[in-house]
């Protein structure tokens, strides 16, 4: 009887899906690039992981595969290496997280000897300081897969914020001198609490500073969702990330993983639903999905826009940020987009 009931429900759902009006699909805005790095420069990087633009208009490019940070100003005909590969302080080895302020000051997390190190640099590449974290480093995102470890790194005026769910909290803040300041954000239920590495993966996420104050935390794996926190670290609300663009991900995501022994060196690999996230000046949250669409949520957590980016072709950004001029900067490609006024929607 249970099998027959389940079959009946499935048939009913299929019929409903067939007769559902096409008008329920939200319109997609097509936004085309208005500038950015010239193609002959953008094509020189091995792995254009993250790109930021300073108030002076200089581009900072984090190339993960080359273990290098580049600078490209308005008069440059080629990128300049300002931080190079190496294990010693002031250089990078196995880097995987990057962020920069509008003045060009930036931080990089790398992992010499598999130990997380966070270093801070001036826009010229001169080292300001750094500190190490005690935990063994395993990056959050590796070639499109989510695994445990520090992966989201955000630089504010006085602190560094990062995602570290294996610590027992979603967000950890440290002063620029490395002294621990606070941790906040309760881990969500994953259904795999007995498997600590997998539980941490399903709580991994992106920390986003809200220009209006406080934070967003966007879960990248498992059931797509995000939370909004105030400046004190108190959760304001949680919202699920839903849409037709995520139907295939929700249908195909695994429900079980192979059993692993503690300390055997194996870690769960999980396909993420989210690639990148950023907040604009008005506190709207922009979430770049693993498929080539970006959802925009207002400060109340309501989805207001669905955007698809066009550079040389359709773009699924793995890094997004907002410039001092309010434009959106996306990688790969270091494309600039004008997002202030919505373009005319095109129905699907």
Residue, then its C-alpha position, 0 to 999 in steps of 0.5 A: x500500500x505504501x508503494x502504491x501511495x507513493x506512486x500515486x503522489x508521484x503521478x499527481x506531482x507530475x500532472x501538476x508540474x505539466x499543467x503549471x502555468x509558464x507565467x510562474x517562472x520569474x523573469x531573468x535579467x540579462x546584464x552585459x559587461x561594461x568593462x573590466x580588465x582587457x581580454x589580452x591581460x585577463x587571459x594571462x592568468x592561470x587561475x583567476x580566482x578572485x579579482x578586486x578593484x581599489x578606489x584608485x581603479x587598480x585591479x588586484x588579481x588572486x591567482x590560486x594556481x600560480x600562488x601569486x597576487x597580481x596588480x594591474x593599474x589603468x596604464x598597465x599593458x601586463x600584470x605585475x606580480x606583487x606577492x610571489x610563491x614561497x613558504x617564507x613570510x611575505x610569500x604564498x604557498x598553497x593559497x586558497x582565500x583572499x579579500x581586499x579593502x577599497x584602499x588596496x590592503x588585502x589578506x591571503x590565507x595559505x597553507x605551508x606545511x598544511x598549516x593555515x597562515x593568514x597574511x596581510x599586505x599593502x596594495x604594493x605587496x609589502x607585508x604588514x603582518x600575519x598569524x597562523x591558526x592551530x588547525x590543519x588547513x583543508x580548503x573549503x572549495x577545491x576545483x568546484x568541490x566543497x571540503x572541510x576547512x577555512x575557505x571564506x576570508x573577509x577583511x574589515x577595518x579592524x578584523x578578519x572574519x572567516x568561516x570555520x564550522x569545524x570549530x563549532x561556530x559558523x563565523x570566527x573573528x580575529x583581530x589583525x594581530x591574530x588574537x582571537x576576538x569572538x566566534x558566533x553562529x550556531x551550526x545548523x542541523x545536517x542529519x550527519x552530526x555523527x560524521x564531524x567532517x561531513x557535518x562541517x562541510x554541510x555547514x560551510x559557507x561564505x561570510x559577507x559583510x553587510x555595508x548596513x551593519x552586521x553579516x550574511x552567512x551563505x551556506x554553500x553545500x547541502x540545502x541552499x540557505x543563508x542567514x542574516x546576523x546583526x553586528x553583535x552576532x545575533x541571528x536575525x533570520x534564515x532563508x532558504x535559497x530556492x528557484x527553478x535553477x536549483x531544481x537539478x541540484x536538489x534532485x541529484x544531491x546525495x543523501x548518504x556518503x561512504x563511512x570513513x574512519x576518524x584520522x584516516x585522512x579522507x574527507x567528504x567531497x560535496x558539490x556546492x550549490x553556491x559559488x560566490x556572494x556579496x552585498x551591495x551598499x543597500x544591504x542587498x545580498x547577491x548570490x552566484x549559483x553553481x549554475x550561471x544565475x545570480x539571485x538577489x535578496x533584499x534586506x528583508x530576505x525576499x528574492x527580488x531579481x534573477x540575473x544572468x551575466x554576459x561577458x565574452x559569453x554566459x558567465x557563472x562567477x566564482x567571485x563577485x564584489x562591489x567596487x567603490x563606484x557601486x559596480x559589480x566585479x566578477x571573475x573569471x574575466x574581471x568583468x565590470x557590470x552596471x547593476x544599479x538599474x534593472x534591465x528590461x526582464x526577459x521571460x523564460 
